[in-house]
Amino acid sequence: MTDLPEHPDFLWDNPEPRKSYDVVVVGGGGHGLATAYYLAKQGITNVAVLEKGWLAGGNMARNTTIIRSNYLWDESSGIYEHSLKLWEGLEEDLGYPILFSQRGVLNLAHSLQDVRDSVRRVEANKLNGIDAEWVDADRVKEICPIVNTSPDVRYPVLGATFQPRAGIAKHDYVAWGFARAAHAMGVDLIQNCEVTGITTAGGRVTGVDTGRGRIAANKVALCAAGHTSVLARMVGLDLPLTSHPLQALVSELLEPIHPTVVMSNAVHVYVSQAHKGELVMGAGIDSYNGYGQRGSFHIIEQQMAAALELFPVFARAHLLRTWAGIVDTSPDASPIIGLTPVENLFLNCGWGTGGFKATPGVGDVFAATIARGKPHEYAEPFTLDRFTTGALVDEHGAAAVAH
């Protein structure tokens, strides 16, 4: 599809909340909207999505849109590959343009240890049926001619992993597509409705208190990223999450020059070019905990310096704007999906820097978990109790640089 999307004001209504719903989804970002959509596809349409601001105004509007599934562990590759397969048919499924561009992702290796780790991940990906390959420096140059592959630099490029099916999508179009489709099936999308409390009785959730009154619910699903831990504390749950700002920036509009996505843990930057032409850049999360959504000069300086290590051609490009999202990180850099000790209260959080790429996959998986009252097979490794059993899914290697 190539038609420009309708303006979002015409895609859904802004209803007053009803007194009760079968399911209340807290958080109107990509994950919350996708969850509502896939619930509706299963016939559960008495659903409200509550958003304290405007739909997709949090991390969904502040991410850098990279989509890939080349994770090391079987559990991670399972849910991310499920998501990537949904991405590949999502435009047709939603009947809405999302500008999904499968331009591939290069993860660069700059040391012998990088090479060993990268080859290991490629082989693990292949065992899971994921398109991944190891490419040498010459092939990196063929895929992305503007990368500096000279051996006479501080961090020489020794090769890279490459996933051809990976890419980017237009984040706001994705959110609007899910919102439009969910609304068409009867889901209430309620903006400017902050949850101030979660009500329970006999160890079972009964609804939520909001700035617009109390709403009863048979089931409540938390999809609020960095603020999920704040919501969980309302029922006495202390989640193993920390929230950090994650800063990113874009350049002025440029002619098409960057054909893929390039990531580097050693130089600590990743760079892609958006559909309009701006360069999109990011690195790792800020070390401190916080809920700020602002950029800062020292992070900008570090990211620009790292980008110029790899792309000297951008030396004269101008910075256009910078911002931050709020990411929720877990001890093993993997998400938390599933049930809680409070009956009929469900969690989808802990995605850290990898939430956007999981949007359709976790929406489908989380909706099935809510509908069945038990974890979907792709969610089973990511339940909350793994932090007491010790069955962690340690993806720190995949999250060393934000993505």
Secondary structure, DSSP 8 states (H G I E B T S, - for coil): --S----GGGTS------SEEEEEEE--SHHHHHHHHHHHHTT---EEEE-SSSTT-SGGGSS--EE----SSHHHHHHHHHHHHHHHHHHHHHTS----B---EEEEE-SHHHHHHHHHHHHHHHHTT---EEEEHHHHHHH-TTS---SSSSS---EEEEETT-EE--HHHHHHHHHHHHHHTT-EEE-S--EEEEEEETTEEEEEEETTEEEEEEEEEE--GGGHHHHHGGGT---S-EEEEEEEEEEEE--S---SEEEETTTTEEEEE-TTSEEEEE----SS--------HHHHHHHHHHHHHH-GGGTT--EEEEEEEEEEE-TTS--EEEE-SSBTEEEEE--TT-TGGGHHHHHHHHHHHHHHTS--TTTGGG-TTHHHH------GGGGSS--
